[in-house]
């Protein structure tokens, strides 16, 4: 036979050396000494900060995409007020070069 009598082998506790402990502790001690206590934040506050930044930048992207879609539309100039600007330009040009304008000679 293969050496066992049909009984499952007992699970022995194997000691795993803790190699990450001292290094992790040194990094934590260094970080604690570098970051002032007034600048430390909880994970929840950092989550709120990150979420608000995502919201702001996401809104900016949606706005820019919306402007690009509207600008490509047929009524874009009317929606953005270009027709009024052209009317004002035409009126001001007529006023400047119209009656009573001062010519050269």
C-alpha positions in Angstrom: 0.0 0.0 0.0 0.9 3.6 -0.2 1.5 4.2 3.5 -1.8 5.5 4.9 -4.7 3.5 6.1 -7.6 5.3 4.5 -7.7 8.0 7.2 -7.2 11.6 6.1 -3.9 13.0 7.2 -4.0 15.3 10.2 -3.5 19.0 9.4 -0.4 20.2 11.2 0.1 23.8 12.0 3.0 25.1 10.0 4.8 28.2 11.3 5.2 30.7 8.5 8.0 33.1 9.1 6.8 36.7 9.3 9.2 38.4 6.9 7.0 41.4 6.0 6.5 42.5 9.6 9.7 44.5 10.3 9.7 46.0 6.9 6.1 47.0 7.1 6.6 48.5 10.5 9.5 50.6 9.2 7.4 52.0 6.4 4.6 52.8 8.8 7.0 54.5 11.2 8.6 56.5 8.4 5.2 57.6 7.0 4.0 58.5 10.4 7.0 60.7 10.9 6.7 62.4 7.5 3.0 63.2 7.4 2.0 65.7 10.1 -0.9 64.8 12.4 -3.0 67.7 11.1 -2.8 66.4 7.5 -3.8 62.8 8.3 -7.3 61.9 7.1 -9.5 58.9 7.7 -10.3 56.6 4.9 -13.9 57.9 4.8 -12.8 61.5 4.3 -10.5 60.4 1.5 -13.3 58.5 -0.1 -15.6 61.6 0.1 -12.8 63.8 -1.4 -12.2 61.3 -4.3 -15.9 61.0 -4.9 -16.5 64.8 -5.1 -13.5 65.1 -7.5 -14.9 62.4 -9.7 -18.3 64.2 -9.7 -16.8 67.5 -10.7 -14.6 66.1 -13.5 -17.4 63.9 -14.7 -19.7 66.8 -14.9 -17.1 68.8 -16.9 -16.7 65.9 -19.4 -20.5 65.7 -19.8 -20.7 69.4 -20.3 -18.0 69.4 -23.0 -19.6 66.5 -24.8 -22.9 68.3 -24.7 -21.4 71.5 -26.1 -19.8 69.5 -28.9 -23.1 67.8 -29.8 -25.0 71.1 -29.8 -22.3 72.8 -31.9 -22.6 70.2 -34.6 -26.4 70.6 -34.8 -28.3 72.6 -37.5 -29.6 75.2 -35.0 -26.3 75.6 -33.2 -25.7 79.2 -34.3 -29.2 80.2 -33.3 -28.9 78.5 -29.9 -25.6 80.1 -29.2 -26.7 83.6 -30.3 -24.7 84.0 -33.5 -27.7 85.3 -35.4 -28.0 88.2 -32.9 -24.3 89.0 -33.2 -24.5 89.2 -37.0 -27.5 91.5 -36.7 -25.6 93.8 -34.4 -22.5 93.7 -36.7 -24.7 94.6 -39.7 -26.4 97.5 -37.8 -23.1 98.9 -36.5 -21.5 98.6 -40.0 -24.4 100.5 -41.5 -24.2 103.2 -38.8 -20.5 103.8 -39.3 -20.5 103.9 -43.2 -24.0 105.4 -43.5 -25.2 108.9 -43.9 -22.9 111.6 -42.5 -19.9 109.4 -42.6 -16.6 111.3 -42.9 -14.9 110.3 -46.0 -11.4 111.0 -47.2 -11.8 114.0 -49.5 
